[in-house]
Amino acid sequence: MLHKNNEAVVSMSSLYTLYTLFTISSLYTLWAVVSMSASSNYYSVVNAVWSCLAACFLLAFCVHKISLHLPKRLERSRVYLLFEDLIRYGKTKQQIKRDSWLHVFDVPKRWFWHFYAVSVVWNGALIAMHVNHPYPVWLTDILGFLTGVPLRTISQVPQVSTLLVLLLLWLHSVRRLLECLCVSVFSDGVIHVVQYVFGMGYYVILGLTALCSDHQGAGQGAPEAPLQKLGWLHVGGIVVFIGASLLQHCSLVQLARLRTGRSGTVKTLAHRMPSGGGFEFVSCPHYFAELLVYVSLSLVSGGLSLTWWLVVLYVVFNQALAAQLCHEFYMSKFKSYPRQRSAFIPFVL
Ligand SMILES: NC(=O)c1ccc[n+]([C@@H]2O[C@H](COP(=O)([O-])OP(=O)(O)OC[C@H]3O[C@@H](n4cnc5c(N)ncnc54)[C@H](OP(=O)(O)O)[C@@H]3O)[C@@H](O)[C@H]2O)c1
């Protein structure tokens, strides 16, 4: 009886989650259509890339949620195993029975720092190029391709929003690099080679996306105000960025302390039940903080850039999927896991 009640609660919460996602997606689509009809750059490659990524992760999230209600025998099918192997990484991979051939694609999760090292170098270089206008021809051509605005002939003005976004992105990458190397305690968890390749390209595209705003602005003949003009959205965005960075850092320190003793020496590589701080509200406060970091970048970029909100949408679905898998892992591993704790966004998801 209790079991059946639990199942009813789980399927109600799944329906609620799907309903929430459906509402968010519908509202977003409505908003996107309205914004697009007002924008001349909505057909750009950069918007298509982020829309596709967001759609892929939303689809993966929905397929995973639905698969929880399918017959158990389907879990042994090759397609299902391949799908789960592609969306999972680290501790959540332990939950599925993986065929031996799938191990060929494993890359150590402790290589996460590679992504941030690439970001620090690449986005540092973009900042230097942004400050020392004009851009080299190859970069102008790439931005022209991404935005659909051929800019070889237009002289651009460095925009304060773009420079700030790039600087915050660079600071975020430096902090994450240091956390990967000096704070986090990694186990022998793995990621898929496809995820690794994706991660290596991710921050390259992200930096170019930041520069695309300049291109779009310049393409419309509307260069932004000079550097000294900081608006309230910039200040608000920076405040959110600092708060989100602190939350993420503290959450990662808490996870590391689950494996270390008082002196800092590693005592175990097991996955233990996190509690305290942001973990009282959600299973993955560091993923929620990641979302806030991107919201802050969107605010700093001016708050009205469709491209940046598409990036935020991608982060919503990407981190929602990872948080959902992590939440399921904790729920199945720890019998005393607090049932009221959300997976990703406090009291919502
Ligand atoms: N923007 C994006 O597209 C994107 C994508 C992915 C990640 N991220 C960000 O990158 C950061 C790290 O992500 P992640 O997925 O690697 O986080 P994670 O799986 O929670 O891992 C973070 C660290 O904590 C350890 N850990 C995790 N759960 C633990 C537990 N229960 N007990 C003890 N140690 C535990 C992990 O070790 P092991 O896993 O090695 O055991 C790892 O060292 C997050 O802030 C996330 O938001 C961003």
The ligand as an SDF file (V2000), in Angstrom:
LIG
                    3D

 48 52  0  0  0  0  0  0  0  0999 V2000
   27.6080   24.8870  -18.2110 N   0  0  0  0  0  0  0  0  0  0  0  0
   27.6220   23.5960  -18.4510 C   0  0  0  0  0  0  0  0  0  0  0  0
   27.2400   23.1640  -19.5420 O   0  0  0  0  0  0  0  0  0  0  0  0
   28.1130   22.6490  -17.3790 C   0  0  0  0  0  0  0  0  0  0  0  0
   28.1230   21.2760  -17.6340 C   0  0  0  0  0  0  0  0  0  0  0  0
   28.5790   20.4190  -16.6390 C   0  0  0  0  0  0  0  0  0  0  0  0
   29.0020   20.9390  -15.4120 C   0  0  0  0  0  0  0  0  0  0  0  0
   28.9750   22.2710  -15.1990 N   0  0  0  0  0  0  0  0  0  0  0  0
   29.3770   22.8290  -13.8980 C   0  0  0  0  0  0  0  0  0  0  0  0
   30.5870   22.2550  -13.4390 O   0  0  0  0  0  0  0  0  0  0  0  0
   30.5490   22.0660  -12.0300 C   0  0  0  0  0  0  0  0  0  0  0  0
   30.9220   20.6260  -11.6850 C   0  0  0  0  0  0  0  0  0  0  0  0
   29.9340   19.7870  -12.2800 O   0  0  0  0  0  0  0  0  0  0  0  0
   29.8980   18.2310  -12.0020 P   0  0  0  0  0  0  0  0  0  0  0  0
   28.7740   17.6870  -12.7980 O   0  0  0  0  0  0  0  0  0  0  0  0
   31.2600   17.6450  -12.1630 O   0  0  0  0  0  0  0  0  0  0  0  0
   29.5210   18.1990  -10.4460 O   0  0  0  0  0  0  0  0  0  0  0  0
   29.5390   16.9330   -9.4970 P   0  0  0  0  0  0  0  0  0  0  0  0
   29.2580   15.6750  -10.2440 O   0  0  0  0  0  0  0  0  0  0  0  0
   28.6650   17.2410   -8.3340 O   0  0  0  0  0  0  0  0  0  0  0  0
   31.0760   16.8170   -9.0240 O   0  0  0  0  0  0  0  0  0  0  0  0
   31.7510   17.8620   -8.3510 C   0  0  0  0  0  0  0  0  0  0  0  0
   32.8240   17.2540   -7.4410 C   0  0  0  0  0  0  0  0  0  0  0  0
   32.2130   16.7190   -6.2690 O   0  0  0  0  0  0  0  0  0  0  0  0
   32.4250   15.3010   -6.1590 C   0  0  0  0  0  0  0  0  0  0  0  0
   31.1550   14.7300   -5.6980 N   0  0  0  0  0  0  0  0  0  0  0  0
   29.9600   14.7600   -6.3350 C   0  0  0  0  0  0  0  0  0  0  0  0
   29.0060   14.2050   -5.5710 N   0  0  0  0  0  0  0  0  0  0  0  0
   29.6110   13.7920   -4.4280 C   0  0  0  0  0  0  0  0  0  0  0  0
   29.1540   13.1270   -3.2430 C   0  0  0  0  0  0  0  0  0  0  0  0
   27.8730   12.7770   -3.1050 N   0  0  0  0  0  0  0  0  0  0  0  0
   30.0570   12.8410   -2.2750 N   0  0  0  0  0  0  0  0  0  0  0  0
   31.3530   13.2020   -2.4090 C   0  0  0  0  0  0  0  0  0  0  0  0
   31.8530   13.8370   -3.5030 N   0  0  0  0  0  0  0  0  0  0  0  0
   30.9890   14.1320   -4.5110 C   0  0  0  0  0  0  0  0  0  0  0  0
   32.8040   14.8700   -7.5740 C   0  0  0  0  0  0  0  0  0  0  0  0
   33.5960   13.6820   -7.5670 O   0  0  0  0  0  0  0  0  0  0  0  0
   33.4000   12.4610   -8.6330 P   0  0  0  0  0  0  0  0  0  0  0  0
   32.2570   12.8220   -9.5470 O   0  0  0  0  0  0  0  0  0  0  0  0
   34.7200   12.3310   -9.3190 O   0  0  0  0  0  0  0  0  0  0  0  0
   33.0920   11.2500   -7.8040 O   0  0  0  0  0  0  0  0  0  0  0  0
   33.5780   16.0750   -8.0520 C   0  0  0  0  0  0  0  0  0  0  0  0
   34.8780   16.0700   -7.5110 O   0  0  0  0  0  0  0  0  0  0  0  0
   29.1430   22.3960  -11.5500 C   0  0  0  0  0  0  0  0  0  0  0  0
   29.1200   23.6010  -10.8640 O   0  0  0  0  0  0  0  0  0  0  0  0
   28.3370   22.4890  -12.8370 C   0  0  0  0  0  0  0  0  0  0  0  0
   27.3420   23.4790  -12.7380 O   0  0  0  0  0  0  0  0  0  0  0  0
   28.5430   23.1290  -16.1560 C   0  0  0  0  0  0  0  0  0  0  0  0
  1  2  1  0
  2  3  2  0
  2  4  1  0
  4  5  1  0
  4 48  2  0
  5  6  2  0
  6  7  1  0
  7  8  2  0
  8  9  1  0
  8 48  1  0
  9 10  1  0
  9 46  1  0
 10 11  1  0
 11 12  1  0
 11 44  1  0
 12 13  1  0
 13 14  1  0
 14 15  2  0
 14 16  1  0
 14 17  1  0
 17 18  1  0
 18 19  2  0
 18 20  1  0
 18 21  1  0
 21 22  1  0
 22 23  1  0
 23 24  1  0
 23 42  1  0
 24 25  1  0
 25 26  1  0
 25 36  1  0
 26 27  1  0
 26 35  1  0
 27 28  2  0
 28 29  1  0
 29 30  1  0
 29 35  2  0
 30 31  1  0
 30 32  2  0
 32 33  1  0
 33 34  2  0
 34 35  1  0
 36 37  1  0
 36 42  1  0
 37 38  1  0
 38 39  2  0
 38 40  1  0
 38 41  1  0
 42 43  1  0
 44 45  1  0
 44 46  1  0
 46 47  1  0
M  CHG  2   8   1  16  -1
M  END
$$$$
